[in-house]
Every structure is written in C-alpha cells, then in structure tokens.
C-alpha cells in the first residue's frame, strides 16, 4: 500500500459501481531491508534487492549475488456499523486474507565499473474479500489488484564515490472484482430474494523506468537518490452480470455489458532520498524521505447506481500525493549477526471525508525489526516483521437514493512477516 496506501486497499465504488480504487504499495518484499521500515533504502547496498529501490546500488556489490525472498501480509481489519447505517447484512469479517508473495534478485559485477542485474518482485496491490452477505455488498464484495515487476538493471561507477543505475521495468497487472446488484432497485416492493452479481476481470502490462544515484560522501556516509516513473496499466474487458432478475436493471446493464470497460490506472511515480551513516563498528544510522504521486493514480470508474438505474462515466477518487519519512538503525551484534530496526510514517492518499469501504486507507505508522545471519561465508539468511498501523477509520458512503453505509474500521493494522536468503559467488 507505498506509501502504505502507500499496498493499497482496493475494490469498487458506488452502488454496484464499476470503479477502481487504490491499493497499497508495499516496501516489504522479504528482503533484509524490510526490517528497517524503508529507512536508508536508496543508500544501503547489502544485497541485489537494492535494485528495486535504487538501481545504482548493485554497482557496490562484488561478484555474483542471488537473493530469494518471501513474505506474507496478514490483515487485521474489520468494519463495524454505527447508528447511521441503512444497509442490512453482516459486517464482512476480516476482508484481508493472507496474501503471500515472493521475489528474486540477481546482480553480477561485469568489471570494476559496470554491473548488471535483474529483479522479479511484486510490491504493488492487495486483495480484499468481504463476502456476499455483508452490508456493503452493493459497493464491493471482493477485489484483487496485483502488479508484478520484471526489471533488468545496469549500474556504472563514474568514480570510486559516485554510481548511477537504470532499470527499465515491465509490470504485469491483474485485476479481478465482484459486487452485488440489488434486484429490488427501482421497485415499490421487494419480490426478489437474491442479489445479482457483476464481475470484471482482466490482465494487462505496462512499462516504466527506475533511475538512481548513489554517492559516498566519506568512508562512513552514503547518500542515495532514486526515482521511479509511473507505470500505466490499461484494463479493458466487458463486465459480466448474472442473476439479474429485475427487467429495469437488465436494460440498464445491457449497455454496460455490450461494450468493453476501460479502466486506466497509474502506478504512481516516486522520489526517494536516503542516507546511511556508520556511527562506529557496531552501529549504522539510516533515514529516508519519499514522495509518491497518488494524485495521478487515475480517475476511473463506470458507476451503475441501482437507485437511479443509470450508468455514469469516470469517478474521481480524490486521491492526493503522499509523503514518507523513516528512521532506522543496524546493530552488528557479532561478526555474523546483524539486528535491524526502523520506524516510519506515511501520510494518507485520501482525506477522511473521501474514504470509502472499497478504499479504507489512512495515514500509517510502521514499526519494523529483523535479523540477518551469516550462515556460511557465502550465504546470509534474514527474517523480518513489520507492523503497519492504520488506527481508526470512519466511513460514510451514500447512494443516490439517500441510503448510507456508515461505520468505522477500529484499530486497523497489517502484519508483514518476511524472510530470505542471499548467496554470493
């Protein structure tokens, strides 16, 4: 959500709306740096996963290095209705199932100046599933948005202190969503006991570019500056409806189903500045500041309001740019064991009044820790844990008929557990 809105929670908007929300862009893909809450991400270069955050970093790696990582995102998020709610149904339970992920990185020093590398990773997207009996089913039932990146990388040492890197990025995007349609809409009585369903699924690809500079100010201090361009994902498919018994809704949906629905989404561009300072033989202090262009995420949706029986065009999700600040430290407990720790803050991509049940984002705090152990002279293993705290999130979302889904997500959080291994040849 990177910002934690940064891996983004996603789903659809409106009454049986076909709209893409945001998601979470995660910093954590199982690598050692996950235990630092992104602190120093563009300055540190301890393994080839650095090419994801700063492609210039692989110029500091010797020989050939390979990292294989995995992580699991566990949600702790639940909606609770309040007295202002007009919809029947349950509260959806925990809509965030366990979301597993993995990544692969490799780097190779061609000579004293040039290095090449490759990364396969997924740090964008999330999945929610409220079920088909929850109170907000006419807004969304389930939705999955995933972005998998493939990034060849080239880095070059301009001199002993300054390196630059470039990594063209190919992103494979997958989007799948479902919502309920109220068969009794537009009718004075309620003859239908079952809801209809509206589904949409598509895959696409997009391209972008990662750029980076890494500068060693002195023997103890390193700066990193990294930029990732936006990646445009154009989903285009025909929505599929089933179980629509209301003839008025059948007519309204016929036009939506007859044509392909285009959903244009931009994975936001980002800019990161990081610093790493070796205080002494044991301690290294780290920091990062980051900006993400969420205001350009996309104004995308086709809204079908069952109360009005009409379809509308795009919906502006009112996203806003986010910023991130993190601080961390590494403690070399022994020649083989390193302890990582970090804290980070991310602003919210939506204002409180614009929050929706398909997009229950908020400002977030990260607390992270991890261990890296040298199992053999040519192999390290790492484990990390990150708490992503979203706090309380109030939501009020209305249909044109005036019915309101109202409630809160209390004490919301994500738990991210990761680990990996790095081989050096």
Rosetta blueprint (number, residue, H / E / L):
1 X L
2 X L
3 X L
4 X L
5 X L
6 X L
7 X L
8 X L
9 X L
10 X L
11 X L
12 X L
13 X L
14 X L
15 X L
16 X L
17 X L
18 X E
19 X E
20 X L
21 X L
22 X L
23 X L
24 X L
25 X E
26 X L
27 X L
28 X L
29 X L
30 X L
31 X L
32 X H
33 X H
34 X H
35 X H
36 X H
37 X L
38 X L
39 X L
40 X L
41 X L
42 X L
43 X L
44 X L
45 X L
46 X L
47 X L
48 X L
49 X L
50 X H
51 X H
52 X H
53 X H
54 X L
55 X H
56 X H
57 X H
58 X H
59 X H
60 X H
61 X L
62 X L
63 X L
64 X E
65 X E
66 X E
67 X E
68 X E
69 X E
70 X E
71 X E
72 X E
73 X E
74 X E
75 X E
76 X E
77 X L
78 X E
79 X E
80 X E
81 X E
82 X L
83 X L
84 X L
85 X L
86 X L
87 X L
88 X L
89 X L
90 X E
91 X L
92 X L
93 X L
94 X E
95 X L
96 X L
97 X L
98 X L
99 X E
100 X E
101 X E
102 X E
103 X E
104 X E
105 X E
106 X E
107 X E
108 X E
109 X E
110 X L
111 X L
112 X L
113 X L
114 X E
115 X E
116 X E
117 X E
118 X E
119 X E
120 X E
121 X E
122 X E
123 X E
124 X E
125 X E
126 X E
127 X E
128 X E
129 X E
130 X L
131 X L
132 X L
133 X L
134 X E
135 X L
136 X L
137 X L
138 X L
139 X L
140 X L
141 X L
142 X E
143 X E
144 X E
145 X E
146 X E
147 X E
148 X E
149 X E
150 X E
151 X E
152 X E
153 X E
154 X E
155 X E
156 X E
157 X E
158 X L
159 X L
160 X L
161 X L
162 X E
163 X E
164 X E
165 X E
166 X E
167 X E
168 X E
169 X E
170 X E
171 X E
172 X E
173 X E
174 X E
175 X E
176 X E
177 X E
178 X E
179 X E
180 X E
181 X E
182 X L
183 X L
184 X L
185 X L
186 X L
187 X L
188 X L
189 X L
190 X L
191 X L
192 X L
193 X L
194 X L
195 X L
196 X E
197 X E
198 X E
199 X E
200 X E
201 X E
202 X E
203 X E
204 X E
205 X E
206 X E
207 X E
208 X E
209 X E
210 X E
211 X E
212 X E
213 X E
214 X E
215 X E
216 X E
217 X L
218 X L
219 X L
220 X L
221 X E
222 X E
223 X E
224 X E
225 X E
226 X E
227 X E
228 X E
229 X L
230 X L
231 X E
232 X E
233 X E
234 X E
235 X E
236 X E
237 X E
238 X L
239 X L
240 X E
241 X E
242 X E
243 X L
244 X L
245 X L
246 X L
247 X H
248 X H
249 X H
250 X H
251 X H
252 X H
253 X H
254 X H
255 X H
256 X H
257 X H
258 X H
259 X L
260 X L
261 X E
262 X E
263 X E
264 X E
265 X E
266 X E
267 X E
268 X L
269 X L
270 X E
271 X E
272 X E
273 X E
274 X E
275 X E
276 X E
277 X E
278 X E
279 X L
280 X L
281 X L
282 X L
283 X E
284 X E
285 X E
286 X E
287 X E
288 X E
289 X E
290 X E
291 X E
292 X E
293 X L
294 X H
295 X H
296 X H
297 X L
298 X L
299 X L
300 X L
301 X E
302 X E
303 X L
304 X E
305 X E
306 X L
307 X L
308 X L
309 X L
310 X E
311 X E
312 X L
313 X L
314 X L
315 X L
316 X L
317 X L
318 X L
319 X L
320 X L
321 X L
322 X E
323 X E
324 X E
325 X E
326 X E
327 X E
328 X E
329 X E
330 X E
331 X E
332 X E
333 X L
334 X L
335 X L
336 X L
337 X E
338 X E
339 X E
340 X E
341 X E
342 X E
343 X E
344 X E
345 X E
346 X E
347 X L
348 X L
349 X L
350 X L
351 X L
352 X H
353 X H
354 X H
355 X L
356 X E
357 X L
358 X L
359 X E
360 X L
361 X L
362 X L
363 X L
364 X E
365 X E
366 X E
367 X E
368 X E
369 X E
370 X E
371 X E
372 X E
373 X E
374 X E
375 X E
376 X E
377 X L
378 X L
379 X E
380 X E
381 X E
382 X E
383 X E
384 X E
385 X E
386 X E
387 X E
388 X E
389 X E
390 X E
391 X E
392 X E
393 X E
394 X E
395 X E
396 X E
397 X E
398 X E
399 X L
400 X L
401 X L
402 X L
403 X L
404 X E
405 X E
406 X E
407 X E
408 X E
409 X E
410 X E
411 X E
412 X E
413 X E
414 X E
415 X E
416 X E
417 X E
418 X E
419 X E
420 X E
421 X E
422 X E
423 X E
424 X E
425 X L
